[in-house]
Amino acid sequence: MRRAAATVVCLLAMGGCADDRVVLSRGPLGPASYTVTFDVSGEVALAAETVSADLDVAPTDDGAVLRLAIADDEPIIAELRRTDDGRLSLETVQSVSPPSAGETDLAALVGQLDPPLADAPVRIGDEWASVRRIATGTVEAELRTQLRLVRFARVGGDDSAVLQGGVSGTLRTTTPSGTFTGRVSGSTEMAWVLDPGRLAASETTLRWNIEGAGEVEIRTRVAPG
């Protein structure tokens, strides 16, 4: 009788006895297609511009291959490899000019395709943080991301968790003019498909403050293709 009464009380408590946490799993990056928009402005940018591209993600045995097609330009091809510690490494990049700027944009895009996820089940309002190091042929960066689960939504027909947060860190880039250092700050919002565990859509704004040169702001929007 007491057990039955406890069950009734639990149900009347609007599910208070149920576990409302979810696991944010990480599945394969693809196959997937997206539309990507880059808005670039600031002191370092030669001119404010908006660029749209089609992004195709093809899975491989240890990562993925990204194909970024911008209008009539030659597609940019990037190979990603999953390292032993679970990090994605930007291995090779083709058709990027200049290399340092292109690899910086790609590194920021990879950060949206493969964000830091909570190690344990989370519910709305929970927060977590992660520090990641990104290294390519011309770019070294250390980024700290603080994310929070804010709501659930249907995005592109999929059940998704909506995450919001901030990004900060340091940057070192090598160009034909020399090596420059700076700081990175910004914000991000992304929808993460619960199953199979990959990006549905995102919008990230990053401000790159380069010492001795000025600041450039890059806003990247990723939508289902």
ABEGO torsion letter per residue (X at the ends): XAAAAAAAAAAAAGGAABBABBBBBBBBAOBBBBBBBBBBBEAABABBBBBBBBBBBBBBAAEBBBBBBBEABBBBBBBBBBBAAGBBBBABBBGBOBAAAAAAAAAAAAAAABBBBBABBBBBGBBBBBBBBBBBAABBBBBBBBBBBABBBBBGGBBBBBBBEBBBEBBBBBBAAEBBBBBBBEBBBBBBBAOAGBBABBBBBBBBBBBGAEBBBBBBBBBBX
